[in-house]
Structures are given as structure tokens and as C-alpha cells.
């Protein structure tokens, strides 16, 4: 079969067939009497083999090795092709994401495009200083998706703070994107997401923080409770008490409880909750008024609290106003645990001095 017929049947141009021959990849089996190339059935099969391997991304040199080396094993080469393909897909995906973000910013001209590209590149810089400068200088031209992505991946505390500030200042609604970060399989990403939500004002961030009170990650619950405490959301009380019992940011949790105790009913609810976890009957029927104080962590509400936690709970009663807290401290001043009794006595003196 002559080269023209081979080209028609195989779909490979005559020029490419000659190129294969020049590389030694394909050798026509014979020549006609007039000197034209003549391809056999075996030659045609080799052409199809070449094209099949090209479709997998192999170079012509790799194809030659694969077809001519009897000892050639494809596994290593295929693994390498998989790696290269993944890298190429990642690069193309990154490019597509960048183009979409530029398009979403609706640039008025090429100067705007170049400015957006410069900020996006700076946010992805390996230099923490460059990322921080980009965060501090970020304006309305930076898409909120880029800021959220940068916030969720940032590991440097100073840069992360600057990025959260930039996100809050932007006024753009990144709440839903941050909320998705709460479902990340990476604990550090979940923490960054909830800390960022805590710095956003408005009903929607608050709603997501409320939902986070039931999150399986104790760190997420804690950050959500602290943020909600400063917003006056009493739903955070059980988790804040859990934090005091567990010794996780217990000082901050106690401060948040004191902020929430701004009215008598809430102050009594907090005092009752603390008393219940202390395992004492103080507080004018606290156990009857608030039988279920435990939060999502699933702690028991009565009698099993360890000694260091009882001291922390007693200390937390210091800034809770009202008769319920005072009566609890009076009873605790007679507690069998000397550390608890001494702490309660000291706090009573401070209350009397006030």
C-alpha cells in the first residue's frame, strides 16, 4: 500500500508518516519498482500503535522505546504520565479559577486586569510579608473568593489576621464560602473558617456560628461560643461552661459568660449551669431549674467534675451578678475541697467589698 492510501486510511498525513520514518519510528517494509514507499499490513498496525500511544500523551521518543525495547515495562511510564496529567489539570484549573475571578471583578480595562492579577499573585506568594502587604492593600477589586481562599490556607498568624481584616473590611459576602470551610477534613482549615466568621458582622455569620455550636470539632464549637458570647447570644452558655470544665480557653469563656450575664434571668441561668457542673445543690434549686446544661460535647451535668475543673467553675462565678451566684459561693465556701472553699471565700469577700 502506497503512502497516499495509507494516509487516507489511517488519518495520519503523508508528511507525518515521513517524519516518523526520519526518526526511525516507522520503516516501510518495501519499495515499488518505481521507488515509492510500500507499507505492509504490519506497518499499518504499527502506525495505529503509534497513534494510540500518542493519544496517551507519550512523546515520540517514548513511543519508540515502548515499541522496540522488548524489556520495556509500561508501569513506571504510565505512573509518570498520571503525575504529569494531574499537574497539568491542576495548573489549568488554577488558570480557569483566576480567569473567572478576574471576570467577576468586571475590570474596566487592561490596567484593572493587571492590578487584579498582581494582587492575586501576591496573595499566593511564598513570602509572608508579600501576602500581608497584599492583604492590607486589597481593595474592592479583589474577588471575595480569592480572599476567602487565602484566609483558609494561611498558616502565618499575622498574615491570617490581616486577611481576616481585609475580608471583613471588603463588605463582600464571603459568609457562605467560609461556612463551607467548617466542613473541611483539615482541622486547621475549620479553625480558620470559624475565626473568620467570628469577625464578620451581621445575621448570616451569626446564624452560621449558632450552627457551629453543635459542630463535632471542639475547637470550632469553642470559637463559635466565644464569638456569640460577645454578641449577647445566650445559646452559647452550655458550650462556654464546657470550655471552663475542660480548661480550654477557660478564662475567655468566663469573660464571655460575664458579658452575657447582663440581666437577672440570664445571670441566674449561667449561675445555675455552673453550679450543676460543680455537682453541688447550691443555687436555690439550680438542678431543678436547669436539668440539662451540657453542650454538644456530651458531658454529664452532675457530680463527676474533677477537682481542677471545680476550682475553675467556682472562679467563673466571680463576675456573675445576682443572688443565685452569691448563694452558690456561700455554700462553696464550706466545700470539702479546700481549694474550692478558699476560692469561694475570697470571691465572697470581693463581692462584699463591692
Protein Blocks (a to p, Z undefined) as FASTA:
>chain_A
ZZklmmmmnopafklmmmmmmnopaccfbdcfkopacddfklmmmmmmmmmmmmnopafk
lmmmmmmmmkbcfklmmmmmmmmmmmmmmmmmmmmmmmmmmmmnopabfklmmmmmmmmm
mmmpcblklmmmmmmmpcfklcfklmmmmmmmpmbfklmmmmmmmmmmnopafklmmmmm
mmpcbfklmmmmmmmmmmpgcjklmmmmmmmmmpfblklmmmmmmmmmmnopaklmmmmm
mmmmnopaklmmmmmmmmmmmbfklmmmmmmmmmmmnopaehehmlmmmmblbcfkopaf
ehjacfklmmmmmmmmmmmgcjklmmmmmmmmmgfblklmmmmmmmmmmmmmZZ
